[in-house]
Amino acid sequence: MGALNVIVVGAGVIGVTTAHALCADGHQVTLLEATPTAARGTSHANGGLLSAAFCAPWAMPGLPRQAMSALFDRAAPFRWRLDGSMEQLRWLRDLLANCRAEHFARHRQRMMQLALRSLAELRVVARATGVAFDLRESGVLQLMERAPPDALIHRRLEALHAFGLDAQWCEPARVQELEPALSSRGRAAWGLLVRDEACGDCERFVQGLLAWNRARGLRFVPEAPVETLELDRSGRRLRAVRTPAQRWEADAFVFATGVDTARILRPHLRLPVIPVKGYSVNVPLPGNEAGRGLVGPQRAVIDDTTKLAVAPLGSCVRLAGMAEVVGHDRSVDASRCEQLVQHYESLYGLLPPGARSHWAGLRPMTPDGTPIIGSTRIEALYLNTGHGTYGWTLACGSARLLADVLAGRSGALDPADYALDPARRGRP
């Protein structure tokens, strides 16, 4: 296939990496974004972790019990509230149907394969472009209050090693050596360290990659929300999209519009994607740069007890967590943000006073956890959406997969595993 005129809709991390991959293939790319700048949605202040080892679908065997207990625990990391929509009810039905062990194993395999490809591709992109984004490649450490049984530790390490990951179990002394700033009164004592993994500032990456591509011919059009789609007379091919100011024709259209994708495409496609709300807090930590003291974490950390994710990003630390199925509510619940701070302080001690930024964002999630990447039944309409809480981790690999599908090219991943397939996306 020769060079095409391609429109990518959405300038978050998924859309910008997709535009980059398509530009690298020689296509003429226009990137449409509804807001004034790129990375203003979920890419703005996500958890920052770049991890394949901890990439897993929500739909797991223990989820139904956790969901019921969350109804009676206002501090639970997971919350859900029915909004009365058929989309949410269908999604919850399909989520529960995927909670069997065999489905969880299959979907986790797909997610980890994509994540590993994505992290490798991210390093290639970072080297090629020189984009700086506070990348810290010192691994991800999962903290645990109690040591699991030896057999469980062995199975977990064996599975990670099978994917080629450098993972090791850490006794309390080793955990303290890795994270000297952990409070002596902290709950965590044991840990699982995955050395191959990292954290970084997603927004900085998106802005830097966009600027790099614009200097090389990418056309970026902000404040251009797609309002309608124009199909041909047969209804089988997408010919153009309309924004308030213009009609845009192209050979191919890629929608990377996150939680808005289902709404934009609703007249033509039904997508099993709903928003899942998460929170983050950015805390300045003077002296937290590498080599300047032990003010905070030295690497990305996940607390298994509270599900708190901690990422040192330059002179700041980002605290992220919570998952709420509450519709399209983007409001910031200060009490949820304070929970994140309290969880962090139980590990690292009291945070210094000072300005903190609170954020809430909506992650686009599918019932089985795997994103939707590739073509649709409408010719020239492609999707790259539904990455849930792992968009930053999965972005570069998803972009490469989409570019391969558009080119009709075989790659490292099977496109069928990520396609919009009713048989796979619905009830198993």
Order of alpha helices (4+ residues) and beta strands (2+ residues): beta-alpha-beta-beta-alpha-beta-alpha-alpha-beta-alpha-beta-alpha-beta-beta-alpha-beta-beta-beta-beta-beta-alpha-beta-beta-beta-beta-alpha-beta-beta-beta-alpha-alpha
